[in-house]
Amino acid sequence: MKILRSMTGFGRSVQNNDLYSLIWEIRSVNGRFLDIKWKLPALLRPFESRFEKIVRQYAARGRVEISLTLQEVNQKGLVSFDYTQAHAMLGELEKLAKERGESYQADYNSLLKIPALWIGSEEEADEELLHFAEESLMQALKDWNASREEEAKSLKADLTARFAKMREWLNQINTKAPEVKESRFQSVRERVQEVLQRMEAIFDENRFLQEIVLIADKLDVSEECTRLDAHIKRLFELMENAEDAGRKLDFTLQESFREINTCGNKVQDSVVSVIVVDYKNELEKCREQVQNLE
């Protein structure tokens, strides 16, 4: 059984050996699909797809930012700087400033942000480093998942309380709806008799019963309430069985909204109307919450 997780979380891993120091950091927010953004040193950038396969074993949805800081312990040099290209770029900028009659001050810090100037040494990115990077990435992913599971516990407690509240309201509707129907029947009967008396006509019981049947169909919400009850049970089940819970919860909440909306349209009663409005409001709050669940 899959563990319930939020799509919002943070994970970190700091791993060291005799050759390298690796710091992985993972940040995520909710998203419809799994969208991974990488910030890798030039040395390991060619192996992004290899790392992504590992990430997909730990996540199904969300926008995820993953960064790696890599340092070599013995400082042999994992990357080299393209001095020729940098000189050419700075020279062109200086030339442009001169032509415009403006002063020029080189900003060397800006060169750190230009990936093309930093060349990774493919020879150093051996299998030992890749294996070490993969192991440390998995540690960061485990830490990330732990934070997402902790976040999901709070969401689960909140949603469970809201589902229980909706179940109470549904019980109130189930109790109130038959009373409303009976009251409407009696009201119609009294109005018909009053009109007939004024017209000095004979009361036709069969005709009256036919009209009552039509009214009964319009006022009957038993099917809607039955489906709502089934949806509530489903919501509780999904909180325990978290396989693709976010999408399934969202769909079930949409279906619940349709049923409670129909109940409100059918049962024209002030008490039920208040319950329906509260029910709809609670459904919207639940939908906002489940958007964060994986």
C-alpha positions as CSV (number, residue, x, y, z in Angstrom):
1,M,0.0,0.0,0.0
2,K,1.4,3.4,-1.1
3,I,2.0,6.0,1.6
4,L,0.1,9.2,1.4
5,R,2.4,12.1,0.4
6,S,2.2,15.8,-0.2
7,M,3.7,17.2,-3.4
8,T,5.3,20.0,-1.3
9,G,8.5,19.1,0.5
10,F,12.2,19.6,1.0
11,G,15.0,17.1,1.1
12,R,18.8,17.3,1.6
13,S,21.8,15.0,1.6
14,V,25.4,15.7,2.5
15,Q,27.7,12.8,1.6
16,N,31.5,12.7,1.7
17,N,34.2,10.2,0.8
18,D,37.9,10.3,0.2
19,L,37.5,11.9,-3.2
20,Y,34.3,14.0,-3.3
21,S,31.9,16.0,-1.2
22,L,28.3,16.0,-2.5
23,I,25.3,18.2,-1.4
24,W,22.0,17.4,-3.0
25,E,19.0,19.6,-2.3
26,I,15.4,18.9,-3.4
27,R,12.5,21.3,-3.4
28,S,9.0,20.6,-4.7
29,V,5.5,22.1,-5.0
30,N,2.3,20.7,-6.5
31,G,1.9,20.1,-10.2
32,R,-0.3,18.1,-12.5
33,F,2.6,16.0,-13.8
34,L,6.1,15.2,-12.7
35,D,8.3,18.1,-13.9
36,I,11.9,18.0,-12.8
37,K,14.3,20.9,-13.1
38,W,18.0,20.2,-12.6
39,K,20.9,22.3,-11.5
40,L,24.0,20.1,-12.0
41,P,27.7,20.9,-12.2
42,A,29.0,20.7,-15.7
43,L,30.8,17.4,-14.9
44,L,27.6,15.5,-14.2
45,R,25.2,17.3,-16.5
46,P,25.5,14.7,-19.3
47,F,24.1,12.1,-16.8
48,E,20.9,14.0,-16.0
49,S,18.7,11.3,-17.6
50,R,20.3,8.6,-15.5
51,F,19.5,10.6,-12.3
52,E,16.0,11.2,-13.5
53,K,15.2,7.5,-13.7
54,I,16.1,7.3,-10.0
55,V,13.8,10.3,-9.1
56,R,10.9,8.7,-10.9
57,Q,11.1,5.8,-8.5
58,Y,10.4,8.2,-5.6
59,A,7.8,10.5,-7.1
60,A,4.8,10.5,-9.5
61,R,3.7,14.2,-9.6
62,G,4.8,17.7,-8.8
63,R,7.2,20.4,-9.9
64,V,10.6,19.4,-8.5
65,E,13.9,21.4,-8.4
66,I,17.0,19.3,-7.7
67,S,20.4,20.9,-7.3
68,L,23.8,19.3,-6.7
69,T,27.0,21.0,-5.3
70,L,30.1,19.0,-6.0
71,Q,33.5,19.5,-4.5
72,E,36.7,17.5,-5.1
73,V,38.5,16.8,-1.8
74,N,42.0,16.7,-3.3
75,Q,41.3,19.7,-5.6
76,K,42.6,18.1,-8.8
77,G,40.1,20.1,-10.8
78,L,36.7,18.8,-11.9
79,V,36.1,21.7,-14.3
80,S,38.1,24.0,-16.4
81,F,37.4,27.6,-17.5
82,D,37.3,28.6,-21.1
83,Y,39.7,31.6,-20.9
84,T,39.7,32.2,-24.7
85,Q,35.9,32.5,-24.9
86,A,35.7,34.6,-21.8
87,H,38.4,37.0,-23.1
88,A,36.5,37.3,-26.4
89,M,33.2,38.0,-24.7
90,L,34.6,40.7,-22.4
91,G,36.5,42.2,-25.3
92,E,33.3,42.5,-27.4
93,L,31.5,44.2,-24.4
94,E,34.4,46.6,-23.9
95,K,34.3,47.4,-27.7
96,L,30.6,48.0,-27.5
97,A,30.9,50.4,-24.6
98,K,33.7,52.3,-26.3
99,E,31.6,52.8,-29.5
100,R,28.8,54.1,-27.4
101,G,31.1,56.4,-25.5
102,E,30.4,54.8,-22.2
103,S,32.7,53.5,-19.5
104,Y,33.0,49.8,-19.0
105,Q,33.7,47.8,-15.8
106,A,34.0,44.0,-16.3
107,D,31.7,42.0,-13.9
108,Y,33.6,38.8,-13.4
109,N,30.9,37.4,-11.1
110,S,28.5,37.3,-14.0
111,L,30.8,34.8,-15.7
112,L,29.9,32.2,-13.0
113,K,26.4,32.2,-14.4
114,I,27.4,31.3,-18.0
115,P,27.5,27.5,-18.2
116,A,29.2,27.5,-21.6
117,L,32.4,28.9,-20.0
118,W,32.7,26.0,-17.6
119,I,33.9,22.8,-19.1
120,G,33.5,19.6,-17.2
121,S,36.1,16.9,-17.4
122,E,34.4,13.8,-18.8
123,E,37.5,11.8,-17.9
124,E,37.0,12.4,-14.2
125,A,33.3,11.5,-14.2
126,D,34.0,7.8,-13.8
127,E,31.6,5.1,-12.7
128,E,32.8,5.5,-9.1
129,L,31.7,9.1,-9.0
130,L,28.4,8.4,-10.7
131,H,27.6,5.5,-8.3
132,F,28.5,7.8,-5.3
133,A,26.3,10.6,-6.8
134,E,23.4,8.2,-7.3
135,E,23.6,6.9,-3.7
136,S,23.7,10.4,-2.2
137,L,20.8,11.4,-4.5
138,M,18.7,8.5,-3.1
139,Q,19.5,9.6,0.4
140,A,18.2,13.1,-0.5
141,L,15.1,11.6,-2.0
142,K,14.4,9.5,1.1
143,D,14.7,12.7,3.2
144,W,12.4,14.5,0.7
145,N,9.8,11.8,0.9
146,A,9.9,11.8,4.7
147,S,9.1,15.6,4.7
148,R,6.3,15.0,2.2
149,E,4.8,12.2,4.3
150,E,4.9,14.4,7.4
151,E,3.1,17.2,5.4
152,A,0.5,14.7,4.2
153,K,-0.2,13.7,7.8
154,S,-1.5,17.2,8.5
155,L,-3.5,17.2,5.3
156,K,-5.0,13.8,6.1
157,A,-6.1,14.9,9.6
158,D,-7.7,18.0,8.2
159,L,-9.4,16.3,5.3
160,T,-10.7,13.4,7.5
161,A,-12.3,15.9,9.8
162,R,-14.0,17.7,6.9
163,F,-15.3,14.4,5.4
164,A,-16.8,13.5,8.8
165,K,-18.5,16.9,8.9
166,M,-20.0,16.3,5.4
167,R,-21.3,12.9,6.5
168,E,-23.1,14.5,9.5
169,W,-24.7,17.0,7.1
170,L,-25.7,14.2,4.7
171,N,-27.5,12.5,7.7
172,Q,-29.3,15.7,8.4
173,I,-30.5,15.9,4.8
174,N,-31.6,12.3,4.9
175,T,-33.7,13.1,8.0
176,K,-35.0,16.4,6.7
177,A,-35.9,15.6,3.1
178,P,-38.8,13.2,3.8
179,E,-40.3,15.8,6.2
180,V,-40.0,18.4,3.5
181,K,-41.7,16.1,1.0
182,E,-44.6,15.2,3.3
183,S,-45.1,18.9,4.2
184,R,-45.2,19.8,0.5
185,F,-47.8,17.0,-0.2
186,Q,-50.0,18.4,2.6
187,S,-49.6,21.9,1.4
188,V,-50.6,20.9,-2.2
189,R,-53.6,18.9,-1.0
190,E,-54.8,21.9,1.1
191,R,-54.4,24.3,-1.8
192,V,-56.2,22.0,-4.2
193,Q,-59.1,21.6,-1.8
194,E,-59.3,25.3,-1.3
195,V,-59.4,26.0,-5.0
196,L,-62.1,23.3,-5.6
197,Q,-64.3,24.7,-2.8
198,R,-64.1,28.1,-4.4
199,M,-65.1,26.6,-7.7
200,E,-67.6,24.3,-6.1
201,A,-66.0,21.4,-7.9
202,I,-65.6,17.7,-6.8
203,F,-62.2,16.6,-5.4
204,D,-60.7,13.9,-7.7
205,E,-58.5,11.7,-5.5
206,N,-57.0,9.8,-8.5
207,R,-56.1,13.0,-10.2
208,F,-54.6,14.3,-7.0
209,L,-52.5,11.2,-6.5
210,Q,-51.1,11.6,-10.1
211,E,-50.0,15.1,-9.3
212,I,-48.5,13.9,-6.0
213,V,-46.4,11.3,-7.8
214,L,-45.0,14.0,-10.2
215,I,-44.1,16.2,-7.2
216,A,-42.6,13.2,-5.4
217,D,-40.2,12.6,-8.3
218,K,-39.1,16.2,-8.3
219,L,-38.6,16.2,-4.6
220,D,-37.0,12.8,-4.1
221,V,-33.2,13.0,-3.4
222,S,-32.8,9.4,-2.1
223,E,-30.6,8.5,-5.1
224,E,-28.5,11.6,-4.8
225,C,-28.0,10.9,-1.0
226,T,-27.1,7.3,-1.7
227,R,-24.5,8.3,-4.2
228,L,-23.2,11.0,-1.8
229,D,-22.9,8.4,1.0
230,A,-20.9,6.2,-1.4
231,H,-18.6,9.1,-2.4
232,I,-17.9,9.9,1.3
233,K,-17.0,6.2,1.9
234,R,-14.7,6.4,-1.1
235,L,-13.1,9.6,0.2
236,F,-12.2,7.8,3.5
237,E,-10.9,4.8,1.6
238,L,-8.7,6.9,-0.5
239,M,-7.1,8.5,2.5
240,E,-5.9,5.0,3.6
241,N,-5.0,3.6,0.2
242,A,-2.9,6.4,-1.3
243,E,-2.3,5.0,-4.8
244,D,-2.7,8.1,-7.0
245,A,-4.8,9.6,-4.2
246,G,-4.6,13.2,-5.2
247,R,-6.3,12.7,-8.6
248,K,-8.9,10.2,-7.3
249,L,-9.8,12.4,-4.4
250,D,-10.2,15.4,-6.7
251,F,-12.5,13.5,-9.0
252,T,-14.6,12.1,-6.2
253,L,-15.0,15.6,-4.7
254,Q,-16.2,16.9,-8.1
255,E,-18.8,14.1,-8.3
256,S,-19.9,14.9,-4.8
257,F,-20.4,18.5,-5.8
258,R,-22.8,17.5,-8.6
259,E,-24.9,15.4,-6.2
260,I,-25.2,17.9,-3.4
261,N,-26.0,20.6,-6.0
262,T,-28.9,18.5,-7.3
263,C,-30.1,18.0,-3.7
264,G,-30.2,21.7,-3.2
265,N,-32.2,22.3,-6.4
266,K,-34.7,19.6,-5.5
267,V,-35.3,20.2,-1.8
268,Q,-36.6,23.8,-1.6
269,D,-36.2,24.2,2.1
270,S,-34.4,26.9,4.1
271,V,-32.8,24.4,6.5
272,V,-31.6,22.1,3.8
273,S,-30.4,25.1,1.7
274,V,-28.1,26.2,4.5
275,I,-26.7,22.7,4.8
276,V,-26.2,22.5,1.0
277,V,-24.3,25.8,1.0
278,D,-22.1,24.7,3.8
279,Y,-21.5,21.3,2.1
280,K,-20.5,23.0,-1.1
281,N,-18.1,25.3,0.7
282,E,-16.5,22.4,2.5
283,L,-16.1,20.6,-0.8
284,E,-14.2,23.6,-2.3
285,K,-11.9,23.7,0.7
286,C,-11.2,20.0,0.4
287,R,-10.4,20.4,-3.3
288,E,-7.9,23.0,-2.5
289,Q,-6.2,20.7,0.0
290,V,-6.1,17.6,-2.2
291,Q,-4.4,19.7,-4.9
292,N,-1.3,19.2,-2.8
293,L,-1.5,15.4,-2.5
294,E,0.5,13.2,-4.9
